[in-house]
């Protein structure tokens, strides 16, 4: 019957849920596809615009062949004046695939002349014999035919003149070496000339000469051509002049400082890609990460026989991509951009309406145009966004399904409850009959055997006859107790158990309970003790009923203890309550058994062959009496270590 009822309920419910789920899923898929189509179109408009077209200025470069004569005039006006404000530096490789810009050099290249200047350096730096050092430097100038050696000796002479206090001579010599008025700068001496200019500005500043105001970084760092000085040395000179010149001078040179910053980008990229071969198979017009420190990005393209590498800072690249992403993102969609090395460029989750929104389902992944191979852009719905949109379409299905399922479950619930109740009653009745039959037969059988023995005269003497009569009396009391429990339970079921609740001393209840079980708990294998706290309070209770509670608890403690029984009964005050505690050293109970121990007819050992007496009514009667007194009972038990039952009633 139950199986048929379950099938009749479950089958239509499952079918209904299935069709509801399919309908909701179809709506969800339709909604998802609409959103994907909408955002894909929007994404294509932002990221996938045809960007292979060559800008006008690149077309200009394609018609020009770079030479030493036109390199400076062609290079700087276009990338630096037109593109510099975009944060781009440039590395340029000439027709022979050799890097022509930036011009790299070695700032410490004068070390190749250490042997020539060894004696002069010893006079200047070790012996501090400056006059001797000046003479040695002049001797080197007279003997050498190498114009660079002669120039280095002149710089050293100016340095020594400053050390011995001949400031005017030192400044004049440094100015002469600086070639400030020259229309040409010898390439071989370019780095040394910049060093002389830095020395010249430093001496002017140190000795507070008024003519310093006539020289700013632009005049000190520039030559007849932008290509006059090596790029690295120009950057070095600029950084040193920043320390020498005042703030007003640096303000005037602020535009030049941006150029220096772009040149630093170019140098950093040039160290990674010193020639065209180092670029490898870098496709034209494609963007890649440059493995520099700090991280850079570049785009490579070729115009005529010239190769260009535009260099971007990481900050500029992040700004650009975040700007692109902002054209797509809204409260529903979020995107993340990864470069060709798989590193996140843009796409940290943001706050929406003051709450940090977490990413949900990734619905699209694309390559952002042919100029960004190996890059990827991932698009996510924010968590809950898609489900919120789909939920609006599913509300009708959900509520319809809830109503129908509720109706089915309500009807089936009433039917099932009736069937289960009847089945439970049948099971309970059968178990109860079996238990009661067993419990009644045991004392009756014992008394019958003893009575037959006495009637037949099968005893040795009067003492043995008295012993048999005592056993008959014991079994009779046991039988009487079972019948009393059945009657009490019957009255409980019919709610006809009346209690006479009056003011009664807790100590009297304990004493009466101890007296009731004294005979049973006075056996040799049982140690029974009673503890009554001083000034224990009185309670409102039915005295006989509370004695019954303690007697049942003591009887259980006796039944479920081993051969050497230790049972304690105590009463004490605790937080405006009177507590009755029954403690034993018995078999204990598991947490699972503790939850069921007060149920009617429940026995941890339900086998007919069990050693403990009773039919599972004692503790249910205890619970009934305590509930009527608005009292509580607490169980603390550990298997194998005994139990403590604590009854709490409010004191007067």
C-alpha positions in Angstrom: 0.0 0.0 0.0 2.7 2.4 1.0 4.7 1.5 -2.1 1.7 2.2 -4.4 1.1 5.5 -2.6 4.7 6.5 -3.0 4.7 5.6 -6.7 1.4 7.5 -7.2 3.0 10.6 -5.6 6.5 10.5 -6.8 5.8 9.7 -10.5 3.6 12.8 -11.3 5.8 15.0 -9.1 9.0 13.9 -10.9 7.3 14.4 -14.3 6.1 17.8 -13.3 9.5 18.9 -12.0 11.2 17.5 -15.2 8.9 19.5 -17.5 9.3 22.6 -15.3 13.1 22.3 -15.4 13.1 21.9 -19.1 10.9 24.9 -19.6 13.0 27.0 -17.2 16.2 25.7 -18.9 14.9 26.7 -22.3 14.1 30.2 -21.1 17.5 30.4 -19.5 19.2 29.3 -22.7 17.2 31.7 -24.8 18.0 34.6 -22.4 21.7 33.6 -22.3 21.9 33.5 -26.1 20.3 36.9 -26.4 22.8 38.4 -23.9 25.7 36.6 -25.7 24.6 38.0 -29.1 24.2 41.5 -27.7 27.5 41.7 -26.0 29.4 39.9 -28.8 28.2 42.6 -31.2 29.3 45.2 -28.7 32.6 43.5 -28.2 33.3 43.3 -32.0 32.6 47.0 -32.3 35.2 47.8 -29.7 37.9 45.2 -30.0 37.7 43.8 -33.5 37.7 46.9 -35.7 40.0 46.6 -38.7 43.2 47.9 -37.4 45.6 46.6 -40.1 45.5 49.9 -41.9 48.8 51.8 -42.0 48.6 55.2 -40.4 49.5 58.2 -42.6 52.9 58.8 -40.9 53.8 55.1 -41.4 53.1 55.4 -45.1 55.4 58.5 -45.0 58.2 56.4 -43.5 57.7 53.7 -46.2 58.8 56.1 -48.9 62.0 57.3 -47.1 65.4 55.7 -46.9 67.3 56.5 -43.7 70.7 58.0 -44.0 73.1 59.7 -41.6 72.2 63.0 -43.1 68.4 62.7 -42.8 68.0 60.4 -39.8 67.9 63.2 -37.2 65.5 65.4 -39.1 63.2 62.5 -40.0 63.3 60.6 -36.7 62.6 63.1 -34.0 59.8 65.4 -35.3 57.5 62.5 -36.0 57.8 60.0 -33.1 58.6 62.5 -30.4 56.5 65.6 -31.3 53.5 63.7 -32.7 53.6 60.4 -30.7 55.6 61.3 -27.6 52.6 62.4 -25.6 51.2 58.9 -25.9 54.1 57.5 -23.8 55.9 55.8 -26.7 59.6 55.3 -27.2 61.2 54.1 -30.4 63.9 51.6 -31.3 64.9 52.0 -35.0 67.0 49.6 -37.1 68.6 50.8 -40.3 68.7 49.2 -43.7 71.6 47.0 -42.7 69.5 45.6 -39.7 71.8 47.4 -37.2 70.2 49.5 -34.6 70.6 53.2 -35.4 68.5 54.6 -32.5 68.9 54.7 -29.6 72.6 55.3 -29.9 74.2 53.0 -27.2 77.5 53.6 -25.7 79.6 52.6 -22.6 79.8 55.3 -20.0 82.9 53.6 -18.5 84.7 53.2 -21.9 87.7 55.4 -20.8 89.0 52.4 -18.9 90.8 51.4 -22.1 93.2 54.3 -21.4 94.0 53.3 -17.8 97.6 52.5 -18.6 98.2 55.9 -20.2 96.8 57.8 -17.1 98.1 55.4 -14.5 100.9 57.8 -13.2 98.6 60.9 -13.3 95.9 59.1 -11.4 98.4 58.0 -8.8 99.4 61.7 -8.2 95.8 62.9 -8.1 94.0 60.2 -6.2 96.6 58.3 -4.1 99.3 60.9 -3.3 97.0 64.0 -3.5 99.8 65.8 -5.2 97.6 67.9 -7.5 100.4 70.1 -9.1 102.3 66.9 -10.1 99.1 65.4 -11.5 98.5 68.6 -13.6 102.0 68.4 -15.0 101.5 64.7 -15.8 98.2 65.4 -17.6 99.9 68.2 -19.6 102.7 65.9 -20.6 100.1 63.3 -21.8 98.4 66.1 -23.9 101.8 67.0 -25.5 102.8 63.5 -26.3 99.5 61.9 -27.6 98.1 62.2 -31.0 94.8 60.6 -30.0 92.2 63.3 -29.8 90.2 61.5 -27.2 93.1 60.9 -24.9 93.9 64.6 -25.2 90.3 65.5 -24.4 90.2 63.2 -21.3 93.5 64.7 -20.1 92.0 68.2 -20.4 88.9 67.2 -18.4 91.2 65.8 -15.7 93.2 69.0 -15.7 90.0 71.1 -15.1 89.2 68.8 -12.3 92.6 69.3 -10.7 92.5 73.1 -11.1 89.2 73.1 -9.2 90.8 71.0 -6.4 93.7 73.6 -5.9 91.3 76.6 -5.9 91.9 77.9 -9.4 88.2 78.0 -10.0 88.1 80.5 -12.9 90.7 78.5 -14.8 88.8 75.3 -14.1 85.4 76.8 -15.3 86.9 78.3 -18.4 88.6 75.0 -19.4 85.4 73.1 -18.8 83.4 75.5 -20.8 85.9 75.3 -23.7 85.7 71.5 -23.6 81.9 71.6 -23.6 81.7 72.8 -27.2 78.7 74.9 -26.4 79.1 77.1 -29.5 80.3 74.4 -31.9 78.3 73.6 -35.0 79.6 70.1 -35.1 80.2 67.5 -32.4 82.8 64.8 -33.1 81.2 61.4 -32.6 84.3 60.0 -31.0 84.2 62.7 -28.3 80.4 63.0 -27.9 80.2 61.2 -24.5 83.2 63.1 -23.2 81.8 66.4 -24.3 78.6 65.7 -22.3 80.6 64.8 -19.3 82.5 68.2 -19.7 79.1 70.0 -19.8 78.0 68.3 -16.6 81.3 69.4 -15.0 80.9 72.9 -16.3 77.3 73.3 -14.9 78.4 71.7 -11.6 81.3 74.2 -11.2 79.0 77.1 -12.0 76.5 76.0 -9.4 79.2 75.2 -6.7 80.9 78.6 -7.1 77.6 80.5 -7.5 78.4 82.0 -10.9 75.7 84.2 -12.4 76.2 82.8 -15.9 74.5 79.5 -14.8 71.1 81.1 -15.5 72.1 81.2 -19.2 72.4 77.4 -19.4 69.5 75.0 -19.0 69.3 71.3 -19.7 68.2 71.8 -23.3 71.3 73.9 -24.1 73.6 71.7 -22.1 72.2 68.4 -23.5 71.6 69.3 -27.1 74.0 69.7 -30.0 73.6 70.7 -33.5 71.6 67.5 -34.0 69.5 65.3 -31.8 71.8 62.5 -32.8 74.9 64.4 -31.6 75.2 62.6 -28.4 74.8 58.9 -27.5 71.4 58.3 -25.9 72.6 56.6 -22.8 75.1 59.3 -22.0 72.4 62.0 -22.7 70.1 60.3 -20.1 73.0 60.1 -17.6 73.8 63.7 -18.2 70.2 64.8 -17.7 69.9 62.9 -14.4 73.0 64.5 -13.1 72.0 68.0 -14.2 68.7 67.6 -12.4 70.8 67.5 -9.2 72.7 70.6 -10.2 70.2 73.0 -11.7 67.4 74.7 -9.7 63.7 74.0 -9.9 62.9 76.9 -12.3 65.4 75.6 -14.8 63.8 72.1 -14.6 60.4 73.6 -15.2 61.6 75.2 -18.4 63.0 71.9 -19.4 59.9 69.9 -18.5 59.1 69.1 -22.2 62.7 67.9 -22.6 62.3 65.7 -19.5 59.5 63.8 -21.3 61.8 63.2 -24.2 64.4 61.8 -21.9 61.8 59.5 -20.4 61.0 58.2 -23.8 64.6 57.7 -24.6 64.9 55.7 -21.4 62.1 53.4 -22.7 64.0 53.1 -25.9 67.2 52.1 -24.2 65.5 49.5 -22.0 64.0 47.9 -25.1 67.2 48.2 -27.1 69.0 46.2 -24.4 66.6 43.3 -25.1 66.6 43.7 -28.9 70.0 45.1 -30.0 69.4 44.2 -33.7 66.7 43.0 -36.0 67.8 39.3 -35.6 66.9 39.6 -31.9 63.3 40.4 -32.8 63.0 36.8 -34.2 59.7 36.0 -35.8 57.9 39.0 -34.4 55.0 39.6 -36.9 54.6 43.1 -38.2 52.1 45.3 -36.4 51.6 42.8 -33.6 52.0 43.7 -29.9 54.1 41.8 -27.5 55.4 42.0 -24.0 59.1 43.1 -23.7 60.9 41.2 -21.0 62.5 44.3 -19.4 62.5 45.6 -15.9 60.1 47.3 -15.4 57.8 45.5 -17.9 57.3 47.1 -21.3 55.2 46.4 -24.4 56.1 46.9 -28.0 54.8 46.8 -31.6 57.0 45.9 -34.5 56.6 47.1 -38.1 58.7 47.7 -41.1 58.7 50.8 -43.4 60.8 50.3 -46.5 64.1 48.8 -45.3 63.7 50.3 -41.9 62.4 48.4 -38.9 60.6 50.2 -36.0 59.9 49.0 -32.5 57.4 51.2 -30.7 57.8 50.9 -26.9 55.0 51.4 -24.4 55.2 51.5 -20.6 53.1 49.0 -18.7 51.1 51.8 -17.2 50.2 53.2 -20.6 49.2 49.7 -21.8 47.0 49.1 -18.7 45.4 52.5 -19.1 44.6 51.8 -22.8 43.1 48.4 -22.1 41.1 49.6 -19.1 39.7 52.4 -21.3 38.7 49.8 -23.9 37.2 47.6 -21.3 35.2 50.4 -19.8 33.4 50.8 -23.2 31.9 47.3 -22.7 31.6 46.8 -19.0 28.5 47.6 -17.1 26.6 46.3 -14.1 26.1 42.9 -15.9 29.4 42.2 -17.8 33.0 42.3 -16.8 36.1 41.6 -18.9 39.7 40.6 -18.3 42.6 41.2 -20.7 45.8 39.0 -20.7 48.9 39.7 -22.7 50.9 37.2 -24.8 52.7 36.0 -21.7 49.4 35.2 -19.9 49.8 38.1 -17.5 46.7 40.1 -16.4 46.7 43.6 -18.0 43.3 44.8 -16.9 40.3 43.3 -15.2 40.3 43.6 -11.4 36.8 43.1 -10.0 35.2 46.4 -9.1 32.7 47.8 -6.6 29.1 48.0 -7.8 26.8 50.1 -5.7 29.3 49.9 -2.9 29.6 46.1 -2.9 32.5 44.1 -4.3 31.0 42.0 -7.1 32.4 38.5 -7.8 32.9 37.1 -11.2 30.4 34.5 -12.4 30.1 32.5 -15.6 32.7 33.2 -18.4 30.5 33.4 -21.6 33.1 34.5 -24.2 36.8 34.5 -24.9 38.3 36.2 -27.9 41.7 37.3 -29.4 41.4 41.1 -29.5 42.3 41.6 -33.2 45.0 40.4 -35.6 47.5 42.7 -34.1 47.4 40.9 -30.7 48.2 37.3 -31.4 48.4 35.1 -28.2 46.5 37.8 -26.3 43.0 37.1 -25.0 40.1 38.9 -23.6 37.7 37.0 -21.3 34.1 38.2 -20.7 32.2 37.3 -17.6 28.7 37.9 -16.2 28.9 39.1 -12.6 27.7 36.5 -10.1 23.9 36.6 -9.9 23.5 38.9 -13.0 22.5 36.1 -15.4 20.5 34.2 -12.9 18.6 37.4 -12.0 17.7 38.0 -15.6 16.6 34.4 -16.1 14.8 34.3 -12.8 12.3 36.8 -14.1 11.3 34.4 -16.8 11.0 31.4 -14.5 8.8 32.9 -11.8 5.5 31.8 -13.4 6.8 28.2 -13.8 8.2 28.1 -10.3 5.0 29.3 -8.6 2.8 27.1 -10.7 4.9 24.1 -9.9 5.0 25.0 -6.2 1.2 25.1 -6.0 0.8 21.8 -7.9 3.5 20.0 -6.0 2.1 21.4 -2.7 -1.3 20.1 -3.5 0.0 16.7 -4.4 2.2 16.5 -1.3 -0.6 17.7 1.0 -3.0 15.0 -0.2 -0.4 12.3 -0.2 0.9 13.5 3.1 -2.5 13.0 4.8 -2.8 9.6 3.2 0.7 8.6 4.0 0.4 9.9 7.6 -2.7 7.8 8.1 -1.1 4.7 6.7 2.2 5.1 8.6 0.3 5.8 11.8 -1.7 2.6 11.4 1.5 0.7 10.6 3.3 2.2 13.5 0.4 1.3 15.8 0.4 -2.2 14.6 4.1 -2.6 15.1 3.9 -1.0 18.5 1.0 -3.2 19.5 2.8 -6.3 18.4 6.1 -5.3 20.2 4.1 -4.3 23.3 2.2 -7.6 23.4 5.4 -9.6 23.0 7.3 -7.6 25.7 4.4 -7.7 28.2 3.9 -11.4 27.6 7.6 -12.1 28.2 7.7 -9.9 31.3 4.5 -11.4 32.8 5.4 -15.0 32.0 8.8 -14.8 33.7 7.6 -14.1 37.3 4.5 -16.3 36.9 6.7 -19.2 35.7 9.1 -18.7 38.6 6.2 -18.6 41.2 4.6 -21.7 39.7 7.8 -23.7 40.0 8.3 -22.6 43.6 4.6 -23.3 44.6 4.7 -26.7 43.0 8.0 -27.5 44.9 6.4 -26.5 48.2 3.2 -28.5 47.4 5.2 -31.6 46.6 7.2 -31.1 49.8 10.4 -31.1 47.9 12.4 -29.1 50.4 14.9 -30.1 53.0 13.8 -28.1 56.0 11.7 -25.2 57.2 14.5 -22.7 56.4 14.5 -23.7 52.7 10.7 -23.4 52.7 10.9 -19.9 54.0 13.5 -19.1 51.4 11.1 -20.3 48.6 8.3 -18.2 50.0 10.6 -15.2 50.0 11.3 -15.8 46.3 7.6 -16.1 45.6 7.0 -12.8 47.4 9.8 -11.1 45.4 8.4 -12.3 42.1 4.9 -11.2 43.3 6.3 -7.7 44.0 7.9 -7.7 40.6 4.7 -8.7 38.9 2.8 -6.0 40.9 5.3 -3.4 39.8 4.8 -4.3 36.2 1.0 -4.1 36.5 1.3 -0.8 38.3 3.4 0.6 35.4 0.8 -0.6 32.9 -2.0 1.0 34.8 0.0 4.3 35.2 0.7 4.2 31.5 -2.9 3.6 30.7 -4.0 6.6 32.8 -1.3 8.7 31.1 -2.7 7.7 27.7 -6.2 8.7 28.8 -4.8 11.9 30.5 -6.5 10.8 33.8 -3.3 10.9 35.9 -4.0 13.6 38.5 -1.2 15.2 40.6 -1.6 16.7 44.0 1.1 19.5 43.8 1.9 21.0 47.2 4.9 22.4 49.1 7.1 19.5 50.1 10.7 19.2 51.4 13.1 17.8 48.8 14.9 15.9 51.5 11.7 13.9 52.4 11.3 12.9 48.8 14.9 11.5 48.7 14.4 9.7 52.0 11.1 8.0 50.9 12.7 7.0 47.6 15.7 5.5 49.4 13.5 3.6 51.8 11.5 2.2 48.9 14.5 0.7 47.2 16.5 -0.1 50.4 15.9 -3.8 50.3 16.9 -4.2 46.7 19.9 -1.9 47.0 21.2 -3.5 50.2 22.5 -6.6 48.6 26.2 -7.5 49.1 27.2 -6.6 45.5 25.7 -3.1 45.7 27.0 0.0 47.4 24.2 2.6 47.8 24.7 6.0 49.2 22.4 9.0 49.8 23.7 12.6 50.0 21.4 15.5 51.1 22.9 19.0 51.0 22.5 21.3 54.0 19.6 23.7 53.8 18.3 22.1 50.6 15.2 24.0 49.5 11.6 22.8 49.2 9.6 22.4 46.0 6.1 22.4 44.7 5.4 18.8 43.7 3.3 15.7 44.1 5.5 13.9 46.6 4.4 10.4 45.6 4.9 11.1 42.0 8.4 12.5 42.6 9.2 9.4 44.7 8.1 7.3 41.7 10.5 9.3 39.5 13.5 8.6 41.8 12.5 5.0 42.4 12.3 4.4 38.6 15.7 6.0 38.1 17.3 4.0 40.9 15.7 0.8 39.6 17.2 1.5 36.2 20.6 2.2 37.7 20.4 -1.1 39.5 19.3 -3.1 36.5 21.9 -1.7 34.1 24.9 -1.9 36.4 27.4 -4.7 36.5 28.0 -7.2 39.4 29.8 -4.7 41.6 27.2 -1.9 41.7 27.9 1.6 43.0 24.7 3.8 43.0 24.5 7.4 44.5 21.4 9.4 45.2 21.9 13.1 46.0 19.9 16.3 46.2 21.4 19.9 46.2 20.6 23.5 45.3 21.8 25.1 42.1 20.8 28.5 40.6 17.3 28.7 42.2 16.7 25.0 41.3 16.6 21.9 43.4 18.5 19.1 41.6 18.0 15.3 42.2 20.9 13.2 40.8 21.1 9.5 40.4 24.6 8.2 39.5 25.7 4.7 38.6 28.7 2.8 37.3 26.7 0.8 34.8 27.0 0.0 31.1 26.3 3.6 30.1 24.6 4.8 26.9 25.7 6.2 23.5 24.5 9.6 22.4 22.0 7.9 20.0 20.4 5.9 22.8 20.3 9.0 25.1 18.0 10.7 22.6 15.5 7.9 22.6 15.7 6.6 26.1 12.5 8.5 27.3 10.4 7.2 24.4 7.5 4.8 25.3 8.4 1.1 25.1 12.0 2.0 24.0 14.7 -0.4 25.1 18.3 -0.3 24.0 18.3 -4.1 24.1 15.0 -5.2 22.7 15.8 -8.9 22.5 13.7 -11.3 24.6 16.9 -12.8 25.8 18.1 -9.6 27.4 19.2 -9.7 31.1 17.5 -6.5 32.2 13.8 -6.6 33.3 11.0 -4.2 32.2 9.1 -3.3 29.1 10.4 0.2 28.4 7.8 2.2 30.4 9.8 3.4 33.4 11.6 6.3 31.9 8.6 7.4 29.8 6.6 7.6 33.0 9.4 9.7 34.5 9.3 12.0 31.6 5.5 12.3 31.8 5.6 13.2 35.6 8.4 15.7 35.1 6.6 17.4 32.2 3.5 17.8 34.4 5.8 19.4 37.0 7.5 21.7 34.4 10.7 20.1 35.4 13.6 18.9 33.2 15.8 15.8 33.2 19.4 15.8 31.9 21.4 12.7 31.0 25.2 12.4 31.0 26.5 9.0 30.0 29.5 7.4 28.6 29.4 3.8 27.3 31.1 1.5 29.8 31.5 4.2 32.5 28.0 4.7 33.8 25.3 7.4 33.7 24.0 10.4 35.7 20.3 11.4 35.5 19.8 14.9 36.9 16.2 16.2 37.6 15.8 19.9 38.1 12.7 21.6 39.7 12.4 25.3 40.6 12.9 25.8 44.3 10.4 27.8 46.4 
